[in-house]
Amino acid sequence: MLKRQALAAAMVGLLAASGAAHADDIFSDGHVDGDLRLYNFNRLYDSKTTPNASAFSVAALINAQTGTFLTGFSVGGSFATANSLGTHSNELAKVDTTLAGPNNSIGTFSQAYLQYQHGVFLFRGGYQYLTDDPWMGNNDSRIIPSSYNALKVQVTPLAGWNLFAIREYSWKSRTSDGMFPDNLYYPSKYDGDSMYGNNGSLPLHARSAPGTWEGGTTYVHGGLNAQLRYYDFMNFARTAYAVGSYVFDTGTGFNPVVGAQYVAQNAGSDNRFTENNTKLFGVAGDHVKSRAIGGDLGVVIPNGRFDLYYNKVGREQGAVGGGALISPYTANYGTDPLFTTSMIRGLVETGPGRAWKGKFTYDLLDKKLQLTAAYAKYITDYRGTSHDLYVDVIYHLDGYLRGLTLRDRWELSNGGIDNLNPTNKTFVYNRVMIDYKF
């Protein structure tokens, strides 16, 4: 495993080896950026037995990377912190622990990596964000993104075409203060991990997660955007994922969109769920098997876009969760790449079944104001039929306040069975954020 001490020693050694003659370039060619944010999250329940929960936070994320030395090396890091200013309730049930955990403050180094980039070749090792990775992404609707202790190699033979391989060893969730050999199926406080907002279905005595191997390719050219990835979430699921979309340029301003996605998962009896007789959606299994398909029909219009999405996850007899999709780093976060996933949840969280979603986005005031509305319906085998209505309002200021963004996300979920929402009543989630990027 790539240890923090080894990485730090490598960074120091390489910086020293670069020599004083390069010191000016290392720092003058480097850059620092980040975010300052203010959050106010509210979880509002119609349930008479579950209290409403909220969380307020002021937060900062700082990213830094040196200039290059020794023909392509650089060092980068990120620090994130959030503080509720003592506003959290003394009753844990009334705190939205998904924002920064149960405490009033949290701070962590979310990145600390060594990078080498030269020509078409890229290597990065250490604590890092796997930006744009659909199943191991940043999950960054909070100030503290998910990050991973990983090695990544990437080659770009042509503009828009990438080939890559990743070995991930451990990870840091959005509420964790360090790297841990677990994932979102482990309970909060597993191995001392302050991980909240997770699935937590495995017992505390479950063996740790050995990490992930990933390889794949992405290609973007003109109206085509496609990717093919293979993940070995070791002792969880081997996953093949393919997705692609094409925007037809008609020259009229009204451009049709078509898209498709496919997921196939398998694992034998050595998966962590079977080892612990763990049930997903009330169903245990002696193996993992899941199949999902998806489609997108849409149109890009002047200043906007409309899409109609569909997904289906097939039921599989004898499989864990009856064929549930296994997503170790997005389950309960609602950040998986399925077309029909909503802000609160999707088919990863509701289990085998089908879903459709309509989404409309429109820009006003020279793109300073962005409005999004969506409606999703989930018809599932184990959690019944539920409906999600979503509204997202984003306003980007300009002039002296350029970089400042106001955002209000609101989603209502109702329906479902087996306590999909507390006592199967309506659940409203409202997330307000003020963000300043620098």
Disulfide bonds with the S-S distance in Angstrom:
none
